[in-house]
């Protein structure tokens, strides 16, 4: 398997400085700052990138689980909300809430939820993050 890379450059001190983040192949890049990370400033932040990685990984894993069970999804759309909280150890990602909607013809609600929970447990990013952060899942079929 290929090794994936990303890079970041920061200039200046913590509160007044700024930086840029980019993925190895240049597919994603963005500016970040103290304000974009700890306030509501313009730009991105590491937690958003973790959320994007988790949402993407889960959506792919869930799509595979559905297809393996005989239910080819039309779409799986996931949002990951990453909670960065101050703890005794310092700023910590404490929780990630996955909210997913699947358009999956022919599946019933119980099977959909069973496969969603399995995908949450088995997606590589969930396995990476779950020892340190609680991961919740709200999964629903599209109307």
Secondary structure as GFF3:
##gff-version 3
##sequence-region A 1 143
A	DSSP	beta_strand	6	11	.	.	.	ID=ss1
A	DSSP	beta_strand	18	23	.	.	.	ID=ss2
A	DSSP	beta_strand	29	33	.	.	.	ID=ss3
A	DSSP	alpha_helix	34	38	.	.	.	ID=ss4
A	DSSP	alpha_helix	46	68	.	.	.	ID=ss5
A	DSSP	beta_strand	75	87	.	.	.	ID=ss6
A	DSSP	beta_strand	90	103	.	.	.	ID=ss7
A	DSSP	alpha_helix	109	122	.	.	.	ID=ss8
A	DSSP	alpha_helix	124	129	.	.	.	ID=ss9
A	DSSP	beta_strand	134	141	.	.	.	ID=ss10
###
